[in-house]
């Protein structure tokens, strides 16, 4: 928990204090160089001296570098179901738990069943969330605004 809290807080700090620099594309080459250097150095230091500090720096700089590189390529327009990320985040655990319990009651505990569930349940969650989001947006917009984070 503390690991990801550090990364979220760093992202919030960057978004709050360096927003103009990032959004206007100022110093793009310098940002890329710093991110590459931080990623490589934190990886080397993590291998030499494993600790929480180097792990967090490695995760943070790696995630920032990947995000930066993704911004350089032209990505396709997001599909409608991709806008439901907050809703999927909010309800996926309950759907996964329900699916696991039902299948394990019906089929028993098996490594192969577990592997199949690991692959199939995320697809089931996305499909379920897509159709329930369309239903709620049409028939219960007040509830949908709450569950979607008012997006």
Secondary structure, DSSP 8 states (H G I E B T S, - for coil): -HHHHHHHHHHHHHHHHSHHHHHTTTTHHHHHHHHHHHHHHHHHHHHHS--HHHHHHHHHHHHHHHHHHHHHS------GGGGGHHHHHHHHHHHHHHHHHHHHHHH-S-HHHHHHHHHHHHHHHHHHHHHHHHHHHHH-HHHHHHHTT--
